[in-house]
């Protein structure tokens, strides 16, 4: 179980809770959360995320990742939880 603020991520159960309320995530959304929480507080390159989630870092020019991040921010209700690092990637706030 990984906790940051009031967000709890159970990697084994593939569950996310915000303020004790379960949040339903699609498979790719959870995979993104997993990749970010495994490097909590560290910057994660776009290319690494694209390669890990979609199996093709060449898709990094695609807006697919950005759309998924935007959806995650909305579903989690914590827009500042996932920080955008312009020209690099993303970081999950601690």
URPEQUI-V496289 format. One record per backbone hydrogen bond with DSSP energy under -1.0 kcal/mol. NH is the residue of the N-H (numbers start at 1). CO is the residue of the C=O. If there is no record, write none. Layout:
nh = {NH;NH}
co = {CO;CO}
This chain:
nh = {2;4;7;8;9;10;14;15;17;18;19;21;23;30;31;32;33;34;35;36;37;38;40;41;42;44;46;49;50;51;52;53;54;56;59;60;62;67;68;69;70;71;72;73;74;75;76;77;81;83;85;88;89;90;91;93}
co = {9;7;4;17;2;15;10;10;8;21;6;18;16;26;27;28;29;30;31;32;33;34;37;92;39;90;88;45;46;47;48;49;50;50;56;57;59;63;64;65;66;67;68;69;70;71;72;73;78;91;89;85;85;44;83;81}
